[in-house]
């Protein structure tokens, strides 16, 4: 009981460190918008790459060092060699609350954490620190209205063509995080339209993927088809478990597909995406039995020390600032009241960020069920809208 209390306190302190450092990063990002963007988008992007890496490295440290979550990567040697050295469009099943964090960990290990971008739902950008930092660094936010989102995606992808570093653009095409209730809704829909019934993934919403391929293929050479599975060795990871220093084991398979191998028409690209998720479903079915994606594909990679250095650096900077500030504030009743009020607000914000990561609070099953379309293209049913993350 005492150990649990201490872990909760430490988790709260780590949350405070992330928020304080995040607010500082957000302020520097606003300065980069004002000072760099009007004159040089490249300078603005390079500044944001460094700022985003300094912030996201804290979360990578939480996963890799604090909780000791083991992420095992399965891919061929050539793909592992090229990861981080080329632009890539990344698609992934959304199997847990921390798939995005697992992706950031892999990006950090191959050197492109600061230059990873993603397509997100609009409400995400209003989250303190996390959403604001994404908003200020060219993440793409969708309104879940295709009449609006089609133009938003096209303009965003066009801007990314001049990105100065190897970049990953991540897209969760299932549209929402996986739960048993959402799987049941997807299976019901699959039966109603004569599709293959999924067991471990949801039915992909392909409009966003089609737009990404059509607009990025001129300068993004590959698609990384990533499949995430939770090992039987430990419980499903969540942000709350990570803060409590509770480990898990996550297996990630990456299939590298050259963009030139993808078809050229919208209908064929959508069909390719659905087939890719059917292959994921079969892979995950095998993973349930074998608890591996094939040990011959396992790429061992020791955890890098950089996230630890970043966290220690932030800790020194923030602790120094806190000691200097509190020495003055705690001398008066008004100062003590102010500190107590700020801590209460920050505790509330930590709770908001933790709750926003939970799959039970994402899109409800009824809303996540794809809407049937009226079309003679029976093999290619697709929802009329796209939902992400």
Secondary structure, DSSP 8 states (H G I E B T S, - for coil): -HHHHHHHHHHHHHHHHHHHHHHHHHHHHHHHIIIIITT-HHHHHHHHHHHHHHHHHHHHHIIIIIS--EEEEE--HHHHHHTTSS-EEEEE---STTHHHHHHHHHHHTT-STTEEEEEEGGGGGSTTHHHHHHTTT-EEE-S-HHHHHHHHHHHHHHGGG-SS--EEEE-TT-S---HHHHHHHHHHHHHHT----SSS-----HHHHHHHHHHTTT--EEEEEEEEE-TTS----HHHHHTT---EEEEEEEEEEGGGS-SSHHHHHHHHHHHHHHHHHHHHHHHHHSSS-GGGB------SHHHHHHHHHHHHHHHHHHHHHHHHTTSHHHHHHHHHHHHHHHHHHHHHHHHT-GGGSS-HHHHS------S-GGG---SS----
